[in-house]
Amino acid sequence: MDKKLLLKSHFHFIGIGGIGMSALAMGLLKKGYSISGSDLVKNNETNKLENLGALIFTSQVRQNIEFVTSKFTNRLINFVVSSAIKPENEEFSYCKEKNLSIKHRSEILAMLMSTYTALAIGGSHGKTSTSTFLSTILELCTRNSSSITGGIIPIYNSNCHLENTKYLVAEVDESDGTIDKYKSDIGIINNIDFDHCDHFSNLSEVISSFKSFAKNSKKLLLNFDCETSRKNFYSYFKWSNSTAKNVAYAIIPTEINSKYTIGKYYENGNFISNLNIPIPGLHNLSNITAAIAASRMIGVDFIEIKKNLKYLKLPKKRFEFRGEIDERSLYDDYAHHPNEIKETIKLGRLFIEQKNNNEFQKNRLIALFQPHRYSRVKQFCKEFAEELSKADVIYVTSIYGAGEGNEDKITSKIITDLIYKKNKNVSYINNYYEVTKNFHELTQKGDLILNMGAGDCHDFWSILNAKNNLNK
């Protein structure tokens, strides 16, 4: 996009409330552009945007487009969509009918990235956590860094912190194939896994998408512990948590418990220092190693990094402790792929083991899972059952379709039936209101409840808390 045109531009986001779209809208607002957008539901992000001067519509009708085009006659108006917006969306179809300027969200992010030294985080899992850790390190060590991510970063309490800085940490998404739009100074690939089966047919297509991203990165930083990444890429900087040999950066863990991780840090095979990191979980250690490696690649002093590690926090919805009701602890996690569930349950077990060591009562791990997309359930039903069955008790709710059609009539029963063969303590529960209604029958004191999914399941704590307060 021509940067000169942007000086007199207005942006209208169709579906502005999404975590990625709202971050871009926020960034453009901070850059001084006028913003409008529509979404069917108001949320924290749309409220923040409205408070900063964005015009927000709570419907998606052609009249919104007519209003915007009549109000901003002196500006070039760009209508921004994500791949989640369907052709039949009334605003979108009207824009196409009138030949208005339509941009994909990836074009806007790519344009913003081009004005910074960009560090782009890609990969099948852990992008938001890695972006959060890298953003925190660069903010504290350089005070010269901005961020646009797909999650709420604690240090900014926002998914967007865009200032006139040297560096930009950008989370880039491969789910719709638009990852080839991004050019970066350092491209980071956390791992590669088959997912997003609504867009990709097989793992080879996913790998191909990441290869396009790698070509557009001046330097590539790769997780050496991921076999798929290791076998398919050449000429890159490597990090590892299993070996310090033949890799540029490594943290070899010596202790992982429910509160912190201790490890030995190496660069180019040379031991540098012991590190005490206030985040549990081996998968999180991998993401933190990537963040440290990327920081070192742009010349951040290691002593400064080590000094600021104590301030690292996970983003929202990543093993986020929501609270306790009647001695039952609830954690929210965004896990919606079998390998993410595997790591989340593993981390939950770490917490349970520590609790059981200290208390007479044996605590249980409850997995409460809202499947995300019919295509993903169809593709991975066996893998979901395999990982979820490792919890003590499993409750599976109806599928969050995320706008997908369900021609094959897929239901959650496909998962619960497979789990039942491995673990009899499984039930299908239609929705979170039903879980709330029967909460005390479904759980017991001492339970650690993992509420997992990428849909609206994270409203559960609010629903549960409201009912609990009502009954007091």
Backbone torsions as a table, in degrees:
resi	resn	phi	psi	omega
1	MET	NA	137.4	-178.8
2	ASP	-67.9	121.2	-176.3
3	LYS	-65.9	-28.3	179.1
4	LYS	-63.4	-38.7	-179.8
5	LEU	-63.8	-30.3	-177.2
6	LEU	-64.9	-24.3	-177.9
7	LEU	-60.3	-28.6	179.5
8	LYS	-120.8	39.2	-174.9
9	SER	-102.6	149.7	167.9
10	HIS	-120.6	142.2	-179.8
11	PHE	-119.4	128.8	174.7
12	HIS	-115.6	119.8	-177.2
13	PHE	-97.5	119.2	175.4
14	ILE	-87.8	105.5	-172.7
15	GLY	93.8	51.1	-172.0
16	ILE	-74.3	-15.7	-174.3
17	GLY	-80.9	-13.0	179.7
18	GLY	-64.2	153.6	-172.7
19	ILE	-62.9	-35.1	179.1
20	GLY	-79.7	-42.5	-179.5
21	MET	-66.6	-42.6	-179.0
22	SER	-64.7	-33.4	178.5
23	ALA	-64.4	-43.3	178.7
24	LEU	-65.4	-43.1	179.0
25	ALA	-60.4	-43.1	178.5
26	MET	-61.9	-43.7	-179.6
27	GLY	-61.8	-44.0	179.8
28	LEU	-67.3	-37.2	175.3
29	LEU	-58.9	-45.2	-179.4
30	LYS	-66.0	-25.0	177.5
31	LYS	-82.1	-4.5	175.5
32	GLY	100.2	5.4	178.6
33	TYR	-84.7	153.3	174.5
34	SER	-83.8	143.7	-172.1
35	ILE	-132.8	140.2	166.1
36	SER	-137.2	168.5	179.8
37	GLY	-174.8	164.1	-179.5
38	SER	-129.8	147.5	170.7
39	ASP	-158.8	152.2	-176.4
40	LEU	-77.0	-21.0	-178.6
41	VAL	-128.7	134.0	174.5
42	LYS	-81.2	145.7	176.4
43	ASN	-145.6	-172.7	-178.5
44	ASN	-57.9	-38.5	-176.3
45	GLU	-69.9	-42.6	178.8
46	THR	-67.4	-35.0	177.6
47	ASN	-63.6	-43.6	178.0
48	LYS	-60.1	-44.9	-179.0
49	LEU	-63.2	-42.1	-179.9
50	GLU	-63.1	-41.5	179.2
51	ASN	-63.7	-26.4	179.4
52	LEU	-90.4	2.0	174.4
53	GLY	110.5	1.4	178.1
54	ALA	-74.0	148.6	177.1
55	LEU	-94.3	116.8	-174.7
56	ILE	-113.2	129.0	174.9
57	PHE	-104.7	139.5	179.4
58	THR	-103.2	23.9	172.5
59	SER	-139.4	168.4	176.9
60	GLN	-129.3	81.0	-176.4
61	VAL	-128.2	159.4	-175.9
62	ARG	-59.0	-30.1	-179.4
63	GLN	-59.1	-30.6	177.4
64	ASN	-61.7	-44.7	-179.2
65	ILE	-65.9	-41.8	178.4
66	GLU	-61.3	-41.3	180.0
67	PHE	-64.4	-46.1	-178.7
68	VAL	-62.7	-44.0	-178.6
69	THR	-67.8	-29.8	178.8
70	SER	-80.8	-29.1	-177.7
71	LYS	-79.2	-37.8	-174.5
72	PHE	-109.1	53.7	-175.6
73	THR	-67.3	-23.7	-177.3
74	ASN	-90.8	10.5	-176.8
75	ARG	-129.8	154.7	171.7
76	LEU	-78.0	119.9	-176.2
77	ILE	-100.1	126.2	176.0
78	ASN	-110.1	127.5	177.5
79	PHE	-99.6	123.1	-171.1
80	VAL	-107.5	131.2	178.0
81	VAL	-128.2	156.8	169.3
82	SER	-107.8	174.5	179.3
83	SER	-68.8	-12.5	179.0
84	ALA	-75.7	-17.8	-178.3
85	ILE	-80.7	121.6	-175.8
86	LYS	-82.6	152.4	-179.9
87	PRO	-55.6	-29.9	-177.2
88	GLU	-80.8	-6.0	175.6
89	ASN	-54.3	129.0	-171.6
90	GLU	-61.9	-40.8	178.4
91	GLU	-65.4	-47.0	-177.4
92	PHE	-61.7	-48.6	-177.4
93	SER	-65.4	-33.7	177.9
94	TYR	-67.9	-40.7	177.0
95	CYS	-59.6	-42.6	179.5
96	LYS	-67.0	-41.9	179.8
97	GLU	-59.6	-37.8	-177.3
98	LYS	-93.6	6.2	-179.9
99	ASN	55.0	41.2	178.2
100	LEU	-80.4	163.1	-176.4
101	SER	-75.1	108.8	-178.7
102	ILE	-109.2	128.3	178.2
103	LYS	-120.2	140.7	172.5
104	HIS	-79.6	147.5	-177.7
105	ARG	-54.4	-31.5	-179.8
106	SER	-63.7	-32.8	178.3
107	GLU	-66.8	-37.2	-179.2
108	ILE	-70.3	-45.1	178.7
109	LEU	-63.1	-42.9	179.0
110	ALA	-60.2	-40.0	178.7
111	MET	-63.7	-43.8	178.9
112	LEU	-65.6	-40.8	-179.6
113	MET	-61.8	-33.1	-174.7
114	SER	-66.3	-14.1	-178.3
115	THR	-97.5	6.3	-178.5
116	TYR	-130.4	170.2	159.9
117	THR	-79.3	106.1	-168.9
118	ALA	-96.2	131.0	171.8
119	LEU	-112.0	109.2	-173.2
120	ALA	-103.8	125.9	-178.5
121	ILE	-104.2	117.1	176.6
122	GLY	-122.3	175.9	-179.9
123	GLY	134.6	160.4	-177.5
124	SER	-73.0	-33.5	-177.6
125	HIS	-137.1	148.2	171.8
126	GLY	84.6	8.8	-178.1
127	LYS	-60.7	-47.5	-175.6
128	THR	-67.3	-40.3	178.8
129	SER	-64.7	-45.3	179.2
130	THR	-62.0	-42.9	178.1
131	SER	-60.1	-39.8	179.8
132	THR	-65.3	-46.8	-179.3
133	PHE	-64.6	-43.3	-179.4
134	LEU	-66.6	-42.2	178.4
135	SER	-60.1	-42.9	-178.4
136	THR	-65.3	-46.6	-179.8
137	ILE	-61.4	-47.6	-177.2
138	LEU	-68.2	-36.8	178.0
139	GLU	-62.7	-48.1	-176.2
140	LEU	-74.1	-32.5	-176.0
141	CYS	-90.0	-29.0	-175.5
142	THR	-116.8	-25.2	-172.7
143	ARG	51.5	31.0	-174.0
144	ASN	-142.2	40.1	-172.6
145	SER	-137.7	143.5	175.6
146	SER	-117.3	168.4	-177.9
147	SER	-148.7	141.3	167.6
148	ILE	-133.6	115.9	-174.3
149	THR	-135.5	174.0	179.0
150	GLY	-97.2	26.3	178.9
151	GLY	-159.1	169.2	-179.7
152	ILE	-85.1	116.2	-179.5
153	ILE	-86.6	120.5	-174.8
154	PRO	-54.4	-40.4	-175.4
155	ILE	-64.5	-25.9	177.5
156	TYR	-107.2	-13.9	-170.8
157	ASN	50.0	41.2	-176.8
158	SER	-159.8	160.1	173.8
159	ASN	-92.1	0.9	178.8
160	CYS	-146.0	125.8	172.2
161	HIS	-133.5	95.0	-174.2
162	LEU	-117.1	110.9	179.5
163	GLU	-128.7	178.8	177.6
164	ASN	-82.5	75.1	-176.2
165	THR	-113.9	172.2	177.8
166	LYS	-76.2	-44.6	-171.7
167	TYR	-103.3	151.1	171.2
168	LEU	-134.6	123.0	172.4
169	VAL	-92.3	120.1	-177.0
170	ALA	-126.1	126.1	173.1
171	GLU	-84.3	124.2	-177.3
172	VAL	-114.5	141.1	-169.0
173	ASP	-107.1	132.2	179.5
174	GLU	-97.7	-4.4	-166.4
175	SER	-61.1	-28.0	-177.3
176	ASP	-115.6	12.3	177.4
177	GLY	81.7	2.2	-176.7
178	THR	-86.3	5.7	-178.3
179	ILE	-62.9	-20.8	179.1
180	ASP	-72.8	-5.2	179.6
181	LYS	-80.0	-17.3	-169.3
182	TYR	-94.9	130.0	173.0
183	LYS	-108.1	131.7	-176.6
184	SER	-136.0	157.1	174.9
185	ASP	-78.4	-39.7	171.3
186	ILE	-129.7	120.9	175.4
187	GLY	-103.4	130.3	-177.2
188	ILE	-114.9	128.1	174.7
189	ILE	-116.9	110.0	-177.8
190	ASN	-66.5	-45.6	-174.8
191	ASN	-175.6	165.3	177.8
192	ILE	-132.6	127.3	-176.9
193	ASP	-140.8	155.8	175.4
194	PHE	-76.8	123.0	177.0
195	ASP	-157.9	-179.4	179.6
196	HIS	55.4	53.6	-176.2
197	CYS	-72.1	-3.1	171.0
198	ASP	-75.3	-20.6	-179.9
199	HIS	-113.5	-43.2	-177.9
200	PHE	-98.6	143.8	178.9
201	SER	-90.4	-26.7	-176.9
202	ASN	-160.0	175.4	-178.0
203	LEU	-63.2	-35.2	-178.8
204	SER	-58.4	-38.6	179.2
205	GLU	-67.3	-37.0	178.0
206	VAL	-64.9	-46.5	179.7
207	ILE	-58.7	-43.7	-180.0
208	SER	-59.7	-40.1	178.9
209	SER	-62.5	-43.0	178.9
210	PHE	-70.3	-28.3	177.0
211	LYS	-66.3	-36.8	175.9
212	SER	-63.4	-42.0	177.4
213	PHE	-61.7	-43.6	-179.1
214	ALA	-61.7	-39.6	179.7
215	LYS	-62.5	-30.9	-178.5
216	ASN	-88.8	5.7	179.8
217	SER	-105.7	128.2	179.1
218	LYS	-62.9	-40.9	173.7
219	LYS	-129.6	142.4	-178.8
220	LEU	-115.8	131.7	177.7
221	LEU	-116.8	125.2	-168.7
222	LEU	-131.7	145.6	176.6
223	ASN	-78.6	108.4	-177.9
224	PHE	-69.2	-19.8	-179.1
225	ASP	-79.1	-13.5	177.5
226	CYS	-88.5	113.8	-174.2
227	GLU	-60.6	-41.7	-179.2
228	THR	-61.5	-44.5	178.9
229	SER	-64.1	-47.1	-175.7
230	ARG	-59.0	-39.1	-174.5
231	LYS	-81.5	-16.2	-171.4
232	ASN	-113.1	-2.5	-178.6
233	PHE	-128.8	149.1	-178.8
234	TYR	-133.7	159.1	177.7
235	SER	57.7	71.5	-179.6
236	TYR	-150.2	164.5	171.8
237	PHE	-85.4	140.6	-174.4
238	LYS	-118.6	147.2	166.7
239	TRP	-127.6	157.5	-177.5
240	SER	-152.0	156.8	171.4
241	ASN	-121.0	12.4	-179.5
242	SER	-121.9	-19.8	179.9
243	THR	-150.7	148.8	174.7
244	ALA	-103.6	-1.7	-177.6
245	LYS	-86.4	137.5	175.6
246	ASN	58.4	24.5	173.7
247	VAL	-129.2	152.0	-177.9
248	ALA	-75.3	-34.9	-174.8
249	TYR	-139.1	137.8	178.7
250	ALA	-150.4	143.1	165.1
251	ILE	-125.3	113.9	179.2
252	ILE	-96.7	114.7	-175.5
253	PRO	-69.6	139.1	174.4
254	THR	-111.3	-21.6	175.9
255	GLU	-155.3	131.4	173.6
256	ILE	-130.1	119.6	173.9
257	ASN	-128.9	-168.0	-173.0
258	SER	-77.7	-6.2	-178.8
259	LYS	-113.7	-31.6	-176.5
260	TYR	-156.7	172.8	177.3
261	THR	-130.4	131.9	175.8
262	ILE	-112.0	136.1	-179.6
263	GLY	-153.5	164.7	178.0
264	LYS	-98.7	125.6	-177.2
265	TYR	-97.8	131.7	-179.1
266	TYR	-125.9	148.4	167.7
267	GLU	-128.3	126.7	-178.8
268	ASN	49.9	39.9	176.7
269	GLY	83.9	-5.6	-178.3
270	ASN	-98.6	128.9	177.5
271	PHE	-66.5	130.6	-178.3
272	ILE	-109.2	-49.1	-173.9
273	SER	-169.9	157.4	167.3
274	ASN	-81.6	143.0	179.4
275	LEU	-124.7	139.6	174.6
276	ASN	-114.2	112.1	-172.9
277	ILE	-112.5	128.1	-172.9
278	PRO	-82.0	31.6	-179.4
279	ILE	-130.4	128.0	178.5
280	PRO	-85.5	163.8	172.2
281	GLY	100.7	130.3	-179.4
282	LEU	-64.3	-38.0	179.3
283	HIS	-64.5	-34.8	176.3
284	ASN	-70.1	-34.7	177.8
285	LEU	-62.5	-38.4	177.4
286	SER	-61.0	-44.7	-180.0
287	ASN	-65.0	-38.0	178.9
288	ILE	-69.0	-39.4	177.2
289	THR	-60.4	-42.1	177.8
290	ALA	-60.9	-42.4	-178.9
291	ALA	-65.2	-42.6	178.0
292	ILE	-64.9	-44.0	-179.1
293	ALA	-59.6	-46.8	-179.4
294	ALA	-63.4	-38.3	178.5
295	SER	-63.7	-42.3	179.2
296	ARG	-66.9	-35.3	-179.3
297	MET	-64.5	-25.7	176.8
298	ILE	-99.5	9.2	170.4
299	GLY	93.1	16.1	177.6
300	VAL	-71.3	135.2	-177.2
301	ASP	-65.1	131.6	-176.7
302	PHE	-62.7	-38.2	179.9
303	ILE	-60.0	-39.1	177.8
304	GLU	-64.9	-42.4	179.1
305	ILE	-61.1	-50.4	-177.8
306	LYS	-58.2	-40.7	-178.7
307	LYS	-62.2	-32.6	-173.9
308	ASN	-99.1	0.1	179.9
309	LEU	-61.3	-28.8	-177.8
310	LYS	-63.7	-16.5	-178.9
311	TYR	-92.6	0.0	-179.4
312	LEU	-65.8	137.1	175.3
313	LYS	-138.8	152.6	175.6
314	LEU	-74.8	150.4	174.3
315	PRO	-69.0	168.4	177.5
316	LYS	-60.0	148.5	177.6
317	LYS	69.9	13.6	174.4
318	ARG	-116.1	96.9	-172.8
319	PHE	44.9	50.3	-176.8
320	GLU	-88.0	120.7	177.5
321	PHE	-73.3	117.2	-178.4
322	ARG	-92.2	-29.6	179.1
323	GLY	151.6	-174.9	-177.9
324	GLU	-129.5	134.0	174.5
325	ILE	-127.1	121.1	178.8
326	ASP	48.7	49.0	176.5
327	GLU	64.1	25.8	172.5
328	ARG	-116.9	123.8	-176.6
329	SER	-96.0	134.6	-179.0
330	LEU	-116.6	129.6	176.2
331	TYR	-121.2	138.5	174.8
332	ASP	-100.4	137.6	174.3
333	ASP	-143.8	143.9	-175.8
334	TYR	-79.5	1.5	-175.9
335	ALA	-53.1	122.2	179.2
336	HIS	-141.2	6.5	175.3
337	HIS	-120.0	146.2	-177.4
338	PRO	-50.9	-41.0	-179.3
339	ASN	-69.1	-28.9	175.3
340	GLU	-72.5	-40.9	177.1
341	ILE	-61.1	-41.2	178.5
342	LYS	-54.1	-49.5	-177.7
343	GLU	-69.8	-36.7	-179.0
344	THR	-67.7	-43.0	178.2
345	ILE	-66.5	-38.4	177.3
346	LYS	-59.4	-42.9	179.0
347	LEU	-68.1	-38.9	175.9
348	GLY	-59.8	-40.1	178.1
349	ARG	-61.9	-37.5	178.1
350	LEU	-59.7	-42.5	178.6
351	PHE	-66.7	-44.4	-179.2
352	ILE	-62.3	-45.5	-179.0
353	GLU	-58.4	-41.9	-179.1
354	GLN	-67.0	-38.6	177.9
355	LYS	-64.8	-45.5	-177.0
356	ASN	-66.1	-27.3	177.7
357	ASN	-69.4	-27.5	-172.9
358	ASN	-102.4	-14.1	-174.1
359	GLU	-125.3	153.9	179.4
360	PHE	-70.3	-41.5	-177.9
361	GLN	-71.5	136.6	176.9
362	LYS	-85.3	122.2	-177.8
363	ASN	-87.6	151.7	-178.7
364	ARG	-109.8	151.7	174.2
365	LEU	-102.9	115.8	179.4
366	ILE	-102.9	125.2	174.8
367	ALA	-101.4	118.2	176.3
368	LEU	-113.1	112.7	-168.0
369	PHE	-125.2	128.4	172.5
370	GLN	-106.8	105.6	179.4
371	PRO	-60.2	148.9	-176.4
372	HIS	-121.4	114.5	179.8
373	ARG	78.8	133.4	178.5
374	TYR	-66.2	-38.3	-178.2
375	SER	-63.0	-36.0	-179.4
376	ARG	-72.3	-40.1	177.9
377	VAL	-63.4	-43.5	179.4
378	LYS	-60.7	-43.7	-176.5
379	GLN	-71.6	-39.5	-168.5
380	PHE	-118.1	22.5	-174.7
381	CYS	-56.9	-40.6	179.8
382	LYS	-66.3	-41.8	180.0
383	GLU	-67.5	-38.8	176.0
384	PHE	-59.9	-46.3	-179.1
385	ALA	-61.9	-42.6	-179.6
386	GLU	-57.6	-48.0	-175.3
387	GLU	-78.7	-41.6	-178.3
388	LEU	-66.6	-31.5	-178.6
389	SER	-63.9	-13.8	-179.7
390	LYS	-77.7	-11.1	173.1
391	ALA	-77.9	165.7	179.8
392	ASP	-76.2	-41.0	178.5
393	VAL	-135.2	139.8	-177.0
394	ILE	-128.3	130.5	172.4
395	TYR	-121.2	124.9	-179.5
396	VAL	-115.0	129.1	-179.8
397	THR	-97.5	179.7	178.1
398	SER	-65.1	158.7	-174.1
399	ILE	-75.5	135.2	172.0
400	TYR	-86.7	109.8	-169.7
401	GLY	-73.2	-22.5	-178.6
402	ALA	52.6	38.7	175.7
403	GLY	84.2	-1.6	180.0
404	GLU	-76.1	149.0	169.7
405	GLY	-77.7	161.0	-178.2
406	ASN	-128.6	62.3	-177.4
407	GLU	-61.8	-32.3	-177.8
408	ASP	-85.9	2.8	179.2
409	LYS	53.5	47.2	178.9
410	ILE	-75.3	135.8	174.4
411	THR	-130.8	169.5	178.9
412	SER	-65.7	-17.4	-178.5
413	LYS	-59.7	-29.2	178.7
414	ILE	-60.5	-33.3	178.4
415	ILE	-81.2	-45.9	-175.6
416	THR	-64.2	-36.2	178.7
417	ASP	-64.2	-38.9	179.2
418	LEU	-72.1	-37.1	177.9
419	ILE	-63.4	-40.6	-175.7
420	TYR	-56.8	-30.1	178.1
421	LYS	-67.5	-23.4	-177.9
422	LYS	-106.6	-33.1	-175.0
423	ASN	-146.8	114.5	-175.1
424	LYS	-72.2	-14.7	-177.0
425	ASN	-85.6	59.4	-179.5
426	VAL	-132.0	142.0	178.4
427	SER	-142.5	148.7	171.1
428	TYR	-93.4	130.9	176.1
429	ILE	-128.4	127.4	-169.3
430	ASN	-55.9	-49.1	-176.8
431	ASN	-153.6	177.8	-173.4
432	TYR	-74.1	-21.9	175.5
433	TYR	-68.6	-36.4	177.7
434	GLU	-67.7	-40.0	177.0
435	VAL	-62.1	-43.8	-179.7
436	THR	-61.9	-45.4	-178.2
437	LYS	-59.0	-37.9	-175.9
438	ASN	-110.3	23.9	-170.8
439	PHE	-54.7	-45.1	-174.8
440	HIS	-74.8	-23.2	175.7
441	GLU	-80.2	-32.4	-176.4
442	LEU	-82.5	-18.7	-175.8
443	THR	-129.9	170.4	175.4
444	GLN	-141.5	167.4	-178.5
445	LYS	-58.4	138.2	179.4
446	GLY	93.7	-9.4	-178.9
447	ASP	-66.6	141.3	168.3
448	LEU	-105.8	116.3	-174.5
449	ILE	-103.6	120.3	175.8
450	LEU	-100.0	111.6	-180.0
451	ASN	-97.8	106.4	-169.8
452	MET	-117.7	143.8	175.7
453	GLY	151.5	171.4	-177.8
454	ALA	-118.1	12.9	-179.9
455	GLY	-99.3	-136.1	-179.3
456	ASP	-92.4	14.8	-176.4
457	CYS	-63.4	-20.8	-176.5
458	HIS	-79.5	2.1	170.4
459	ASP	-80.3	-9.7	-173.3
460	PHE	-56.1	-45.2	-177.6
461	TRP	-59.6	-41.7	179.8
462	SER	-64.5	-43.7	179.6
463	ILE	-62.8	-46.3	-178.2
464	LEU	-64.4	-44.8	-178.0
465	ASN	-64.5	-42.0	179.8
466	ALA	-61.3	-43.9	-179.6
467	LYS	-67.0	-41.0	-180.0
468	ASN	-62.0	-42.6	179.6
469	ASN	-68.6	-32.9	179.3
470	LEU	-66.2	-34.9	-176.4
471	ASN	-83.6	-6.7	-176.9
472	LYS	-76.8	NA	NA
